[in-house]
Amino acid sequence: MAKISYKLVPPEFDLLYSKALTSNDRFTYSSVRRTRSFDSRAKIKAITQKSVLPEASAVWATFTQAEKDAWAIAGANSNLKGWSLFVKDFAWAKKLEMSAPLEPDPLYQVEVGRLSISSPATSLKIAQLHPSSYHVLRKVTGTKSQYEPVKIVEDFSLPLEIGISWKTELVSAGSTPLARFYALINSDYQGRSLEYQLEIPFGMSDDWKRASASVSDVKGVVKGYTLYIECQDVIGDIFFDNVDSIHSGQNWARDPFCYNIASSYTKAFFQIPRHWVSIDIPDGAFFDSFYYNQLLI
């Protein structure tokens, strides 16, 4: 068995200790680590030389006020300022060795979710769980790898409104082709478990568009709900962005701007998937976040 011991730091060294060292993991492997100092001038210079900001700033300076306003309008849909959205798009375009980004679109911004189905697959279904309460691990402030469980309560009061922006490039591959975004609400009513469905159907060849749906009357006490994106008897791609799941005065959709939709169970999200999780994903199908630019399609 391992022998574990400890040392007490004299009070007169507390200030020096806190400047140089900090707690690491005190549960699995008790240890301390050095406190990271400020970056050196040489490191800051190297970071600056690799930055795309100077080049992006030069391009931004050539825009008219109308063009800057267009970026601001698109950025507002993903909680970004116009300049921030432009820099993000510009960085992606430069990384992929593309020319300057195209005009912004208020229906989608930079990264979007993508569901792709190719033979032999003809279906794909993903879900995002929203129980009434669950626990996540939150980092303890001032530590490197210490976490504490925190209870998240999703207050539910009607109406529930779901919304999504999407684009489809699908072809039929069966007798009942289907593509949709929907919410399945679970409630208890007089000893019975009830389900209510709220749906936004997709077409087979929709250009970017947006729709919403809402429900304001559900019997019983709502236990929770689940968001789904589903397609059956089709082959092709579905792109989506700006997901809404609004109730109790706020949007409860996780990763609404589709930065990393494939993130499921993590160290922090150990009870429910962090973002989306696969329900039906046969060989030939996948889902992930994707930099959407018309030059790539």
N, C-alpha and C positions, 0 to 999 in steps of 0.2 A: 504494500500500500504506500502511496506517495506521502511524503512528509511535508506538511504545510506549516509555514511560520509567517510571522509578520514583524514589522518594525514600526514603532511610533516615531513620527516626525516631531522634533522639539518645536514648541510654539514659536520660538524666535526665527525658525526657518520657514514658517508657513508662507510668507510672501515670496521668498525665493523659490520655494517648491512650486507654488501655483504659477509662477512665471515660466518655469522650465518644464514641468511635468503635469500630466493630467491623467485621470482614471481611464483605463481601457475597458476590458471585459472583466467584471468582478464576479461572474457566476461560473462560467465554464473553465477559463484559464485566468486566474487572478493576475493582473499585470497593470503596469502603467506605461505610458508612452510620452515622448517629448512633445511639448507644445510647438506647433508649427509657427515659425517666425514669418515675417513679411518676405515677399519675394524679392530677390536681389535685382539690382538695376539691369544686369545682363539678362536675367530671365525675363523681366518685363519687356526689354527691347526685343528679345526673340519672339515673344508672344505677339507683340505689335507688328513685327515684320510678316507674320503669318496671317494676320487678320485681314478679312475682306472688307472691313469698315472703310478704309480710305478709298478703295475702288468703288464701293457702293455709294459712298457720299458724293463722289464725282458724278456718278450717273444720276443720282437723286437731284443734284443741282441743275441738271439739264431739263427736268420736268417742269411743265407748266403748272399753275395753281390748280387747274382742272384735273390734271393727272394725279397730283398729290391728294386732291379731295377724293378721287376714286379709290386710291389706296386706303385713305382714312375710313371711307364707308365700308369697304370690304374688311378692314381690320377690326372695326367695331363689332362685327359678327363673331369674332373669335377673341374678343377682349384684348386686342392689340392696337396700338397706335399705327397710323399709316406707315411711318418710317420703320417701325419694328417689323411689321409684316413684310415690307419691301426687302429689308435686310435678310430676313429668313428665306424668302423666295430666291433672292439673289445668291445667297450662300449655297442653296441646293443646286441652282442652275450652274454655278461655277464648279461645284463638286462633280457634276455630271458632264462637265465640259460642253455646256450649252451656251447659246447666246443669251442676252439679257432677257429676263422674264417677260412674259406677255402681260397684257392688261389684267388687272385683278378682277375677280368675280365675287360678288357678294354671297353666292350660294356655296362656295367652297374656298378654302384657304390653305395653300401649300400641301400639307399632308391630308390624305383622305383615307377612309377605310376601303379595303378592296376584298371582295369575295370572288374567287376565280374557280370555275368548274370546267374541267376538260375530261374527255373520255378516258377511262370508262365511267367516271362519276357523272351523275345527272342530278345530284342534290347537294345541298349544304345548309346547315342550320347552326347559328350561334346564339348565345343567350347572355344576358346580363342580369344577375340576381339582385333583387331589392327586398330583402326581408324587413320586418318592422324594426329589428335591432340586430346588431352583430358587433364583434370586437375586432379591433385592429391593433397592431403593435406600433407605438409611437416612440421615436427616439428620445431618450432622456437628454435634456439640454446640458451641454457642457461635457458630454461623454462621446466616445468614438463608436462604441458598439453596444450600448446598453439601451434596452427597450422596455416599455411598460404597456400593458394592455389598456385600451381605452374603448369604452362602449359607445357605439354610434347608434343613435335612435333616429330613424327616418320618420318624422312626424307625418302622418297621412291625413289630410283633409281634402275633400273634393272641392272643385273639380280636378281631375287628372288630365293633363294635356300632353300628348306626345307629338313630336315634330321631327322632321328629318329632311335633308337635301340629298338627292340621289341622281345617278345616271346609270342606265342599264344598256348593255350590249349583249343580249341573250337571243338564242334561237331555241325553238322547241326540240325536245329530245324524248318525248313521251306523249301519252294521251291526255294528261292534265297538267300542262305547264303552269307554274305559279311562282311569283316572287312578291314578297311583302315584308313590311315592318309592322310588328304588332306588340301589344302589351296584354298579358294574361293576369288578371287581378283575382286574388284568392280571398274569400271572406267566410266567416262563420255566421250562420243565421239559424237560430232555433235548433241547434244540434246538427245542422247540415253544413257541409262544405260546398260553397258555391264558387263558380268561376265566371268571370266576365271578360270578354275579349274586345279590345279596341284596336282597330286595324287601319293601316295605310297601304293600299295595294300599289305595286309597281307594274309598269308596262314592260314589254319585251325590248323596246328600242326607244327609251326615253332619253332626251337630252337633259342637261341639268335642270332640275325643277325642285320645288319645295312644297310640302303639304303638312297639315297638322290635323289632329283629331282629338276630341275630348269626351269625357263622360262625367256626369254630375250626379248620378243616382246609382248607388250600389247598396243592396240590402245587406244588413248585418255589419259585423266588425271586420274591417280589412286587416288581414294578417300579413300581407305583403303582395308583391307583384314581380313579374319577370318580363324583361324586354327581349324580343326575339327578332332576328332577321333570318328569313327562310326563303329558299328557292327549291323547287321540285320539277323534275322532268324538263330541265333546261341545261344548256351548255353556254358558257360565256362568262361575262364579268358584271359585277355590280359595284359601283363606287358610291360612297356615302360620306356625309360630313354634317357637322353642326346638329348633333342629336339633342333633342329636348325630352325631358321627362319632368314636367313641372307640376308640383303640388305643394301645398303648404307654403306658397310664396317664394319658392326657389326651384332651380333646375337641379334635380338629383341624379341626372345621368353622369356616370363616371367616364372620364376621357371623352367629353362631348365633341372635342375638336380632332379626335382620331389621331393623336400623336403616337399611340402604341396600343392598338386594339387587341393585339395577340397576347398581351400581358395577362396571365390568369392568376394562379396561386403564387404568392410571393411570401417572403418572411413576414412582411407587415400584414398582408391580406391572407391569413391562414384559415379563416372560416368560410369566406366566400371569395370568388375570383375577383381580382383587382379591377379588371375591365370586362372583357368578353371571354367566354369559354365555349369550346366546341361541343355541340350536342350530336350533330351528324356530320362527319367529315370523312367520306370514303376516299379511296385512292384516286388521285387525279384532281382533288379539290384542296384548296387552302384559303386562309384569310390572314391579312396582315395590313399594317399601315403602309402607305404608298405615296410618294411625291407625285402629285398629279399636275402635269403640264401638257397642254395640247400638242406640243412638239414631240412628246413621247408616245402619243396615242396613234 
